[in-house]
Amino acid sequence: MVVAKRFLGVAVVMALPVYAVAGSYTTDFESFTLGPVNGQDGWVNDNVGYSAIDPVIVSDPTGGGHGKVLRIDPPSDELDYSWSGAFRATGDLIAEGATKFELSWDQWRTGFGDYLWIVENPDLMGWQAQEWDGSIYPISTDLLPSAPLAAQEWQNIRLVFDAGAGTLEGFIDNVSFGTATGKTFTTFRGMDFQVMVAWGGLSGPNYIDNASLVVVPEPASLSLLALGGMAVLRRKRR
């Protein structure tokens, strides 16, 4: 089967200090209204095919205590080559000068009959990854090995992009599963979570929480932040 291009997932367990800057975006969906995610806080549907199902915000039904979460159901017809998805633009991080950034999310998979994809924009011109057959595999970085996933439990996925060094490191529940080197990242414009049905397979629904795409400041920027903080403290002591 030739699979269109599409995937899911996202959470925030940051190993490095992360500060929100222009282009960054993070949400736990708690401020969202239950029901369609389309139109809320910049999120839009990315659905293709007549059997696609609109992603919605629901109260966490898994018992995981995640509050409000994004639910994405697989399309109902595997022969339709459909996908159901939700996209949130951030602006082009690399064009805005970001050299290192982290994409992360918490996810709960019913099973692995579905293909779940993450891409950086609905046009599929940039980086993408897929989860299927019980593993995550960043297909645009073929030097990064696949890693096993768990069904019916919450997991955190984090991907650390270093455009300057040309590397991508992947983490599951904050444990690294490898680093790809020699990679080029020319654009990164947001996060798109998409689900499609594999031949003969249908799992779903799939749940996402703590979706985050955040720029990591360079050491020089951190030094400037520290100096600024020291200056404020000195002024307060006078």
C-alpha positions as CSV (number, residue, x, y, z in Angstrom):
1,M,0.0,0.0,0.0
2,V,1.3,3.5,-0.8
3,V,0.4,5.6,2.2
4,A,-0.6,9.2,1.6
5,K,1.4,11.2,4.1
6,R,0.0,11.8,7.6
7,F,0.4,11.1,11.5
8,L,-0.5,12.1,15.2
9,G,0.5,12.7,18.7
10,V,2.2,15.5,21.5
11,A,3.4,16.5,25.5
12,V,5.9,18.7,27.3
13,V,8.7,17.2,29.4
14,M,11.5,19.6,28.6
15,A,15.1,18.6,29.5
16,L,16.4,22.1,28.6
17,P,15.3,25.5,29.8
18,V,12.7,26.6,27.3
19,Y,11.3,30.2,27.0
20,A,8.4,31.1,24.8
21,V,9.5,33.5,21.9
22,A,7.9,34.6,18.7
23,G,6.7,31.6,16.8
24,S,6.5,29.3,19.9
25,Y,3.1,27.8,20.9
26,T,2.0,25.5,23.7
27,T,-1.4,24.5,25.0
28,D,-2.9,22.0,27.4
29,F,-6.4,22.6,25.9
30,E,-7.9,23.5,29.3
31,S,-9.2,26.9,28.1
32,F,-10.9,25.3,25.0
33,T,-14.6,24.7,24.7
34,L,-15.7,21.1,24.5
35,G,-16.7,20.2,20.9
36,P,-15.0,21.0,17.5
37,V,-11.4,22.2,17.8
38,N,-11.8,24.0,14.5
39,G,-11.6,27.7,15.0
40,Q,-10.3,27.6,18.6
41,D,-7.0,29.4,19.4
42,G,-5.8,29.1,15.8
43,W,-6.5,25.4,15.3
44,V,-8.1,24.3,12.0
45,N,-9.3,21.0,10.7
46,D,-7.1,19.3,8.2
47,N,-9.5,16.7,6.9
48,V,-9.3,14.9,3.5
49,G,-12.0,12.5,2.1
50,Y,-15.7,12.0,2.6
51,S,-15.2,9.7,5.6
52,A,-12.9,12.0,7.6
53,I,-14.1,12.8,11.1
54,D,-13.7,16.3,12.6
55,P,-11.2,16.4,15.6
56,V,-12.9,17.5,18.8
57,I,-12.0,18.6,22.4
58,V,-13.3,16.2,25.0
59,S,-12.9,15.5,28.7
60,D,-10.2,12.8,29.1
61,P,-12.0,9.5,29.0
62,T,-8.9,7.4,29.7
63,G,-8.7,7.8,33.4
64,G,-5.3,9.5,33.0
65,G,-6.4,12.8,34.6
66,H,-5.5,14.9,31.6
67,G,-8.5,17.2,31.8
68,K,-9.5,18.4,28.3
69,V,-7.8,16.7,25.4
70,L,-7.8,16.7,21.6
71,R,-9.5,13.6,20.2
72,I,-8.8,12.5,16.6
73,D,-10.7,9.6,15.2
74,P,-9.5,7.7,12.2
75,P,-11.7,8.0,9.0
76,S,-14.4,5.4,8.8
77,D,-13.4,4.1,5.3
78,E,-10.0,2.7,4.7
79,L,-10.6,2.6,0.9
80,D,-11.2,6.4,0.8
81,Y,-7.6,7.3,1.4
82,S,-8.9,9.9,3.9
83,W,-7.3,11.4,7.0
84,S,-8.7,13.3,9.9
85,G,-6.4,16.0,11.3
86,A,-6.0,19.2,13.3
87,F,-3.4,21.9,12.4
88,R,-2.0,24.8,14.4
89,A,0.3,27.3,12.6
90,T,3.1,29.1,14.4
91,G,4.8,31.0,11.7
92,D,8.0,29.7,10.1
93,L,10.3,29.2,13.1
94,I,13.5,28.9,10.9
95,A,12.7,32.0,8.8
96,E,12.3,33.8,12.1
97,G,15.8,32.8,13.1
98,A,15.2,29.8,15.3
99,T,18.1,27.3,15.2
100,K,16.9,24.9,17.9
101,F,13.3,24.0,18.8
102,E,11.4,21.2,20.4
103,L,8.1,19.6,19.3
104,S,6.4,17.6,22.0
105,W,3.1,16.1,23.0
106,D,1.3,13.6,25.2
107,Q,-0.6,10.9,23.5
108,W,-2.9,8.0,24.2
109,R,-3.3,5.4,21.4
110,T,-6.2,2.9,21.4
111,G,-4.2,0.6,19.2
112,F,-1.9,0.6,16.2
113,G,-4.3,-0.2,13.3
114,D,-4.2,3.4,12.4
115,Y,-1.4,5.5,10.8
116,L,-0.7,8.6,12.9
117,W,1.3,11.4,11.4
118,I,2.9,14.6,12.4
119,V,3.9,17.1,9.7
120,E,5.0,20.7,9.9
121,N,2.3,22.0,7.5
122,P,-0.7,20.5,5.7
123,D,1.1,20.8,2.3
124,L,3.5,18.1,3.5
125,M,6.5,19.9,2.1
126,G,8.5,19.8,5.3
127,W,9.5,17.3,8.0
128,Q,7.2,14.5,8.9
129,A,7.0,11.4,11.1
130,Q,4.7,8.5,11.5
131,E,3.5,6.2,14.2
132,W,2.2,2.8,13.1
133,D,2.7,-0.9,13.9
134,G,3.5,0.0,17.5
135,S,6.5,2.3,16.8
136,I,7.4,5.9,16.0
137,Y,9.6,6.5,12.9
138,P,10.6,10.0,11.8
139,I,10.6,9.1,8.0
140,S,12.3,12.3,6.9
141,T,15.3,11.5,9.1
142,D,16.1,8.0,8.1
143,L,19.2,7.8,10.4
144,L,17.0,8.0,13.5
145,P,15.8,4.5,14.5
146,S,12.3,3.7,15.2
147,A,11.2,3.3,18.8
148,P,8.4,1.2,20.4
149,L,5.2,2.8,21.6
150,A,2.6,1.6,24.1
151,A,-1.1,1.3,23.5
152,Q,-3.8,2.4,25.9
153,E,-1.5,4.5,28.2
154,W,-0.3,8.0,28.1
155,Q,3.2,8.6,26.7
156,N,5.2,11.7,26.0
157,I,6.9,12.2,22.7
158,R,9.6,14.9,22.3
159,L,11.6,15.7,19.2
160,V,14.5,18.1,19.5
161,F,15.5,19.8,16.2
162,D,18.9,21.6,15.9
163,A,18.9,23.3,12.5
164,G,22.4,24.7,13.1
165,A,24.0,21.3,13.9
166,G,21.7,19.4,11.5
167,T,20.5,16.9,14.1
168,L,17.2,15.5,15.4
169,E,17.0,13.7,18.7
170,G,13.9,11.7,19.7
171,F,12.6,11.0,23.2
172,I,9.8,8.8,24.6
173,D,8.9,9.6,28.2
174,N,12.1,11.7,28.4
175,V,14.3,8.8,27.4
176,S,16.3,9.3,24.2
177,F,15.9,6.8,21.4
178,G,18.5,8.1,19.1
179,T,19.9,11.1,17.2
180,A,20.0,11.6,13.4
181,T,22.8,13.7,12.0
182,G,23.5,15.5,8.7
183,K,19.9,16.7,8.4
184,T,18.6,19.9,6.9
185,F,15.5,21.7,8.1
186,T,14.6,24.6,5.9
187,T,11.0,25.4,7.2
188,F,8.9,24.6,10.2
189,R,5.6,26.4,10.2
190,G,3.5,24.6,12.9
191,M,2.2,21.2,13.9
192,D,-0.4,19.1,12.2
193,F,-1.7,15.9,13.8
194,Q,-3.3,13.5,11.3
195,V,-4.8,10.0,11.5
196,M,-5.6,7.6,8.6
197,V,-6.6,4.0,8.5
198,A,-4.3,1.2,7.4
199,W,-5.5,-1.6,5.2
200,G,-7.5,-4.0,7.3
201,G,-6.9,-1.9,10.4
202,L,-9.0,0.5,12.4
203,S,-8.1,1.5,16.0
204,G,-8.8,5.0,17.4
205,P,-9.8,7.1,18.9
206,N,-6.5,8.8,19.6
207,Y,-6.0,11.5,22.3
208,I,-3.4,14.3,22.4
209,D,-2.6,16.7,25.3
210,N,0.1,19.4,26.0
211,A,0.9,20.1,22.4
212,S,4.0,22.3,22.2
213,L,6.4,23.7,19.6
214,V,8.9,25.8,21.5
215,V,12.1,27.6,20.5
216,V,15.1,26.8,22.7
217,P,17.3,29.9,23.1
218,E,21.0,29.8,22.3
219,P,23.5,29.9,25.3
220,A,24.3,33.6,24.4
221,S,20.6,34.4,24.7
222,L,20.4,32.6,28.1
223,S,23.4,34.7,29.2
224,L,21.6,37.9,28.2
225,L,18.5,36.8,30.1
226,A,20.6,36.1,33.2
227,L,22.4,39.5,33.0
228,G,19.0,41.2,32.6
229,G,17.7,39.4,35.6
230,M,20.8,40.4,37.7
231,A,20.3,44.0,36.6
232,V,16.7,44.0,37.8
233,L,17.8,42.5,41.2
234,R,20.5,45.2,41.6
235,R,17.9,48.0,40.9
236,K,15.5,46.5,43.4
237,R,18.3,46.4,46.1
238,R,19.1,50.1,45.7
